[in-house]
């Protein structure tokens, strides 16, 4: 609903996610989707802890910005427009989006071979 700095942002979700959310909310007016063990809404700090624990088990350093970098990089490598990724991430400046993209020079060269 609100991004960094209180900015409002609209996002698109897949039909599968829309269906899953509708199923989850069936029979209840509304409520949190991510719950802690006690059934309360999971705070952003608790979610960060969960991400770090999962990352540690996988031998990776995981956090929100690592996920944002992965989101931008994977989608850019699939040919998604940086302008659309900028909008999805809520970046005011496309340079910020470009900085999140971790595509290597070798990956770019390999892609150019099929042009």
Helices and strands as residue ranges (DSSP letters): G 4-6, H 15-25, H 44-58, H 64-77, H 82-89, H 94-100, H 105-112
